[in-house]
Amino acid sequence: MIAKTYHIKSKEIARRWYLVDAKDKVLGRLASRVATILMGKNKSNYSPHLDVGDSVAVFNCEKIVLTGKKAKQKVYRRHSGYPGGFKEVSFEKMIKENPAFVIRHAVSGMLPDNRLKPKRLKRLKIFVGDNNPFIEKVRSLNK
């Protein structure tokens, strides 16, 4: 008898919420773990062509840390495409102004660049602080 490989169907995908506290966590390690959950690689029924991942809510994003001298040296760069449109923002300034961007940017860089990436990033919710009604709702759903 030949064993058959089972592929999950889109109707059979069951999603759940993961709550992640980013307080005193290293940015890269947290981002890789979140990307794994968003892709669904932590599940036994992982399928690369389907979006079988779960949803993730990250809170206390302003308390994320970097190792070594990266907190002073890390720079986020972008270019508008126009002459003189090059912008640089340091990590220290970005974590004060828009701490959610720091985590979203790191997770986005760890997801594969394919048609599933925008759908996976939509399931990532990032919050400043830990007092949020959405987080309390997710906590009650998971119980």
VENKAFEN-V906558 format. One record per backbone hydrogen bond with DSSP energy under -1.0 kcal/mol. NH is the residue of the N-H (numbers start at 1). CO is the residue of the C=O. E is the energy in kcal/mol with one decimal. If there is no record, write none. Layout:
# VENKAFEN-V906558
nh: (NH/NH)
co: (CO/CO)
e: (E/E)
This chain:
# VENKAFEN-V906558
nh: (12/18/20/22/24/25/27/30/31/32/33/34/35/36/37/38/39/40/41/43/50/52/54/55/56/57/58/59/60/61/63/64/65/70/72/73/74/76/78/80/85/87/89/91/94/95/97/98/103/104/105/106/107/108/109/114/117/120/121/122/124/125/127/132/136/137/138/139/140/141/142)
co: (9/55/57/59/63/22/65/26/27/28/29/30/31/32/33/34/35/36/36/40/47/50/37/16/123/18/125/20/129/127/60/61/25/67/69/69/70/89/87/85/82/78/76/74/90/91/93/94/99/100/101/102/103/104/105/112/114/116/117/118/121/56/58/130/132/133/134/135/136/137/138)
e: (-1.4/-2.0/-2.9/-2.7/-2.0/-1.8/-2.1/-2.4/-2.6/-2.1/-1.6/-2.4/-2.4/-1.8/-1.8/-2.5/-2.0/-1.4/-1.6/-1.7/-1.3/-1.3/-1.9/-2.0/-2.2/-3.0/-3.2/-2.4/-1.5/-1.7/-1.7/-1.1/-2.5/-1.4/-1.4/-1.7/-3.0/-3.4/-2.1/-1.6/-2.1/-2.9/-2.4/-2.2/-2.4/-2.8/-2.3/-2.9/-1.1/-2.5/-2.9/-1.7/-2.7/-2.5/-1.7/-1.6/-1.3/-2.2/-2.4/-1.4/-1.3/-2.9/-3.0/-1.0/-1.7/-1.9/-2.2/-2.4/-1.9/-1.7/-2.0)
